[in-house]
Amino acid sequence: MQRPALSAVTELLKPITWFPPMWAFSCGVVASGMPVQGRWPLVAAGVLLAGPFVCATSQAVNDWFDRHVDAINEPQRPIPSGRMPGSWGLYIAVIWTLLSLLLAWQLGEAGFLAAVLGLLLAWAYSAPPLRLKRNGWWGNAACGLCYEGLAWITGAAVMSMGEWPGARSLALALLYSAGAHGIMTLNDFKSMQGDRQMGIDSLPVLLGASGAARVASMVMALPQLIVAGLLWRWGQGWHGLAVLGLLLVQLLMMRRFIAQPIERAVWYSGFGVPLFVSGMMVSAFALRGVVA
């Protein structure tokens, strides 16, 4: 049986996508308020689980079940191009799922359960019969929760010796998950043609490019505004102002994005999203003194 080259496997697992969940896990670690001294191996294992394992698994699963769509939108990808021969894409998705579960088992019950839920969402997003990505509302919600909320919660739980994070940490994790729904929409503008042909109702397909850009911007902005207000209410006014300042810059960039959504979706992903995730870390540091 022909085997794929290591370069094709690496491309399938998409290392560039690992950063958001790794960052979110780190935010959870910071938000826990627990010292990391003496726990670096645990933190390193959690970061690896969030990125090179669970996130990489989701990429492999998505590429396998999206191979017919990718043949239209991005035929240069490993599977439609033939560089990932036979059913190797599926084999790698299954192997990485098992490796993720094995690593998650080392992080305690809370870490393991969060990883199981994340993996279930990854498969449900791409694989039939659920294939949540067929509807942009449900699919993006699953991705946002998996990439941001669950990773944050896992980081906080691991640092708290298996205890689930407090209400404030959970609230911020879920708010940033909601904001990530809009970030996921940014990835859908480039694949509108193939999505239409294959019956995938992404938000740009459902709402049109302009409508989807407006919704994505609102969905990204509103949770950050709520976070800023909550931080102010919790006595972390300076952190709240920092989040608000980052949001104001994003709002200026959103105006340009909404004017030309297809042309500027990648631009906004590269320059606007880093401001969003910077606010996540600011919020995590704000919680260190007020963890419930």
C-alpha positions in Angstrom: 0.0 0.0 0.0 1.3 3.4 -1.0 2.0 5.6 2.0 1.8 9.4 2.2 5.0 11.5 2.5 5.6 13.1 5.9 5.1 16.5 4.2 1.6 15.5 3.1 0.8 14.3 6.7 2.0 17.6 8.1 0.0 19.6 5.7 -3.1 17.5 6.5 -2.8 18.2 10.2 -2.3 22.0 9.5 0.0 23.2 12.2 -1.0 26.8 11.5 -4.4 26.1 13.0 -3.1 24.8 16.3 -2.4 28.2 17.8 -6.0 29.2 18.8 -6.7 26.2 21.1 -3.2 26.2 22.5 -3.6 29.9 23.3 -7.0 29.3 24.8 -5.6 26.5 27.0 -2.9 28.9 28.2 -5.6 31.4 29.0 -7.3 28.8 31.1 -4.0 28.1 32.9 -3.6 31.8 33.7 -7.2 32.3 34.7 -7.0 29.4 37.2 -4.8 31.6 39.4 -2.7 28.6 40.3 1.1 28.8 40.2 2.8 26.9 37.3 6.0 26.2 39.2 6.5 22.4 39.3 3.6 21.8 36.9 5.3 22.6 33.6 5.1 19.0 32.4 1.3 19.1 32.9 1.0 22.4 31.2 3.1 21.3 28.3 1.0 18.1 27.9 -2.2 20.2 27.9 -0.9 22.6 25.3 0.1 19.6 23.1 -3.3 18.0 23.6 -5.1 21.2 22.6 -3.0 21.9 19.4 -1.0 19.0 17.8 -3.6 16.4 19.0 -7.2 17.5 19.3 -7.0 20.4 16.8 -4.9 18.3 14.4 -7.4 15.5 14.6 -10.2 17.9 13.7 -8.3 19.1 10.7 -7.7 15.5 9.5 -11.3 14.6 10.0 -12.5 17.7 8.2 -10.2 17.1 5.2 -11.3 13.5 4.8 -15.0 14.2 4.8 -14.6 17.4 2.8 -12.4 15.9 0.1 -15.1 16.3 -2.6 -15.7 19.9 -1.7 -11.9 20.5 -1.6 -11.6 19.1 -5.0 -13.6 22.1 -6.2 -12.3 24.8 -3.8 -8.8 23.8 -3.0 -7.7 20.9 -5.3 -4.1 21.3 -4.2 -4.8 19.9 -0.7 -3.2 16.6 0.2 -6.3 14.3 -0.3 -7.8 15.7 -3.6 -4.4 16.2 -5.1 -3.5 12.5 -4.5 -0.6 13.2 -2.2 -2.6 11.5 0.5 -3.4 8.2 -1.3 -6.3 5.8 -0.6 -7.9 6.0 2.8 -4.9 7.4 4.6 -6.7 10.6 5.5 -9.3 8.6 7.4 -6.6 6.3 9.0 -4.7 9.4 10.3 -7.9 10.9 11.7 -8.6 7.7 13.6 -5.0 7.3 14.8 -4.8 10.9 16.0 -8.1 10.5 17.8 -6.8 7.5 19.8 -3.5 9.3 20.5 -5.4 12.4 21.8 -7.4 10.2 24.1 -4.3 8.5 25.4 -2.6 11.9 26.2 -5.8 13.3 27.7 -6.0 10.3 30.1 -2.8 11.7 31.7 -4.5 15.0 32.6 -7.1 13.7 35.0 -10.8 13.2 34.8 -11.7 16.8 33.9 -9.1 17.1 31.2 -10.1 13.7 29.8 -13.8 14.5 29.7 -13.1 17.9 28.0 -10.9 16.2 25.4 -13.6 13.6 24.7 -16.2 16.3 24.2 -13.8 18.2 21.9 -13.2 15.1 19.8 -16.9 14.3 19.6 -17.5 17.9 18.3 -14.7 17.5 15.8 -16.2 14.4 14.3 -19.8 15.7 14.5 -18.7 18.8 12.7 -17.4 17.0 9.6 -18.7 13.4 9.6 -22.2 12.2 8.6 -24.8 11.7 9.8 -24.6 14.9 11.8 -22.1 16.8 9.7 -22.8 20.0 11.6 -20.9 22.1 9.0 -23.7 21.7 6.6 -25.3 24.6 8.6 -23.1 27.6 9.3 -24.9 28.4 12.6 -24.4 25.0 14.2 -21.0 24.1 12.6 -19.4 27.4 13.6 -20.8 27.1 17.1 -19.2 23.6 17.5 -15.9 24.9 16.3 -15.9 27.9 18.5 -16.7 25.8 21.6 -14.0 23.2 20.7 -11.3 25.7 19.8 -11.8 28.3 22.5 -14.2 27.4 25.3 -13.2 23.8 25.9 -9.5 24.5 25.6 -9.8 27.3 28.2 -11.9 25.1 30.5 -9.4 22.3 30.2 -6.5 24.5 31.1 -8.2 25.9 34.2 -9.4 22.4 35.3 -6.0 20.8 34.9 -4.4 23.5 37.0 -7.1 23.2 39.6 -6.3 19.5 40.1 -9.3 18.3 38.2 -11.9 20.8 39.7 -14.0 22.6 37.1 -13.4 26.3 36.9 -15.5 28.8 38.7 -18.5 30.6 37.3 -16.5 33.7 36.2 -14.0 31.7 34.3 -16.7 29.6 32.7 -18.6 32.8 31.7 -15.5 34.2 29.9 -14.7 30.9 28.2 -18.2 30.7 26.8 -18.3 34.3 25.8 -15.1 33.9 23.8 -16.5 30.7 22.3 -19.4 32.7 21.1 -17.1 35.3 19.6 -15.1 32.6 17.9 -18.3 31.7 16.0 -17.6 34.9 14.0 -14.0 33.9 13.5 -15.0 30.6 12.0 -17.2 32.5 9.5 -14.1 34.2 8.2 -12.8 30.9 6.9 -16.0 30.3 4.8 -15.7 33.2 2.4 -13.0 31.5 0.3 -15.1 28.3 -0.3 -18.4 29.8 -1.2 -18.4 28.3 -4.7 -17.8 24.7 -3.6 -20.1 25.0 -0.6 -23.0 26.1 -2.9 -22.4 23.2 -5.3 -22.1 20.6 -2.4 -25.1 21.9 -0.5 -23.1 23.3 2.5 -25.1 26.2 4.0 -22.2 28.3 5.4 -23.2 31.7 6.5 -21.8 33.4 3.4 -23.9 31.0 1.3 -27.0 31.6 3.5 -26.7 35.3 4.0 -24.6 36.4 1.1 -21.1 37.8 1.5 -22.1 41.2 2.9 -24.7 39.8 5.3 -22.4 37.2 6.6 -19.6 39.8 7.1 -22.0 42.0 9.2 -23.2 39.0 11.3 -19.6 37.7 11.8 -18.5 41.2 12.9 -21.4 41.6 15.4 -20.8 38.1 16.8 -17.1 38.8 17.3 -17.7 42.2 18.9 -20.7 41.7 21.2 -19.1 39.1 23.5 -16.0 41.3 23.9 -18.2 44.2 24.9 -19.9 42.0 27.5 -16.5 40.8 28.8 -15.3 44.4 29.2 -18.4 45.2 31.2 -18.0 42.1 33.4 -14.4 42.9 34.1 -15.4 46.4 35.2 -18.1 45.0 37.4 -15.7 42.5 39.0 -13.3 45.4 40.0 -10.9 44.8 37.1 -11.5 48.2 35.4 -8.1 48.6 33.8 -8.3 45.1 32.3 -11.8 45.9 31.1 -10.6 49.1 29.4 -7.8 47.2 27.7 -10.3 44.7 26.3 -12.5 47.7 25.2 -9.5 49.3 23.5 -8.6 46.2 21.6 -12.3 46.0 20.5 -12.3 49.6 19.3 -9.4 48.8 16.9 -11.2 45.8 15.7 -14.3 47.8 15.0 -12.3 50.1 12.8 -11.0 47.1 10.9 -14.4 45.6 10.6 -15.6 48.5 8.6 -13.1 47.7 5.9 -13.8 44.0 6.1 -17.6 44.6 5.7 -17.0 46.8 2.7 -15.1 44.0 0.8 -15.7 40.8 2.7 -14.5 38.3 0.2 -11.3 40.2 -0.6 -10.5 41.1 3.1 -11.6 38.0 5.1 -8.0 36.7 5.1 -6.7 40.2 5.9 -9.0 40.4 8.9 -8.1 37.0 10.1 -4.4 38.0 10.0 -4.7 41.3 11.7 -8.1 41.5 13.6 -8.2 38.0 15.1 -4.9 38.5 17.0 -6.5 41.5 18.8 -9.4 39.3 19.8 -7.2 36.6 21.3 -5.0 39.2 23.0 -8.2 40.3 24.8 -8.7 36.7 25.9 -5.3 36.7 27.7 -6.0 40.1 29.2 -9.2 38.7 30.6 -7.5 35.6 31.9 -5.0 37.8 33.9 -7.9 39.8 35.2 -9.3 36.7 36.8 -6.2 35.9 38.8 -7.4 38.1 41.6 -11.1 37.4 41.4 -11.5 33.7 40.7 -14.8 32.4 42.1 
